[in-house]
């Protein structure tokens, strides 16, 4: 299945392997990385407004809308469809309960806008990237603990990687428990690979490109990296990781 959106038309569609429309979702105008699925639900962060829409139950119209304090960029749902995380243009991060739309937690994650989100190790950790050229890894358990208590201190990142010199544009994950790999693409024309279990700030592997990078992918078997450039080309790199 493929989920695609046409923001200018205000509609998203779920397509099967033959390209046939299975379901349509109206009033859907997401920005880049502002559309995700959560089992049978679809979640969208509106590009021009601070609204998040949720579709469920096979309906074309949103089941409910929830308003964020500010406009969101990327959005992500956990694989168990319990929570949704959104990254804002201010650098703040927001955590919602998907079933109710209730905002559980808001915290300062980045100095500039959030550009990409990913989960790793079976939703045990949240990876965030921003225009500040920084990657953070957050423990989901610590986020939920902070959400459960008004007296809890602000969440602290478990890992922080600062090797990029310009905005991080995308992150990709190859799962392997604590040894999961995280690839980050950046406008500094580099693709870097990090290991979740490593507390050091040095990356495992680095690939230099001839143009700013806008997308990243990593082989689930940890055998190859893929990067998309601002020029529309795609690069494949094979490395021992």
TAFEN-V814176 format. One line per field, one symbol per residue. ss: DSSP state (2 for helix, 1 for strand, 0 for the rest). phi: phi as a letter, one per 20 degrees, with the letter a starting at -180 (. if undefined). burial: 1 if it has 9 or more other C-alpha atoms within 8 Angstrom, else 0. A space follows every 50 residues. Layout:
BEGIN
ss=???
phi=???
burial=???
END
This chain:
BEGIN
ss=01111122201111100000111111000111111111001111110000 11111000000001111000011111100000111111000111111000 01111111000001111111000011111100001111122222222000 00000000111000000111111100222011111100011111100000 00001111000011111100000111111000011111000
phi=.cdcccgfembccddefenefebccelccfegldcbdbledccceffdce dddcdbmmefegfbccdefbfddfcbdffemeccdcddfeofdccdeffd mffebcbedcfcgfdbcbdbllmfcddccbfemddccdfffffffffecf effggdffccdcffdcgedacccdfalfegdcdcdbffmcdcccdgfeef eeffbccedebgecbbbcfgemdbdccddfenecddcdbec
burial=00001110011111110000101111011110111111001111111001 11111100110110110100111111111011111111111111111100 10111110111111111111101111111111111111110110111000 00001010011111011111111110001111111111111111110000 00110100101111111110011111111100000000000
END
